[in-house]
């Protein structure tokens, strides 16, 4: 059900140093760095060596600067298909959520990363993501 959790941080370097040390005690390592062209280094991922990151730290999302200024937590749900991601986004908007990134590929994460982002009515950051290539 949960694909990953992201924690917004105010100082990425300081947070990286903290999480590198703390997560190591739990057998987790920094196994991913996200460097987006034009934005620079924006996030670090942690998980078991050689596996996908399940915990992310990073600068708050850039899609809605005012709403994201608070930092906070971002929760991503696993979707079994791209159609499910599309349905998640449509249902969230219809139920009173606010768009924070329409469904689509996010190749800066990886080639098959298909996600959609919303704020729930209380401003929590939610995402649905499918990692399967071309699944509809």
Secondary structure, 3 states (H helix, E strand, C coil): CEEEEEEECCCHHHHHHHHHHHHHCCCCEEEEEEEECCCEEEEEEEECCCCCCCEEEECCCCCCHHHHCCCCEEEEEECCCHHHHHHHHHHHHHCCCEEEEEEEECCCCCCCCEEEEEECCCCCEEEEEECCCCCC
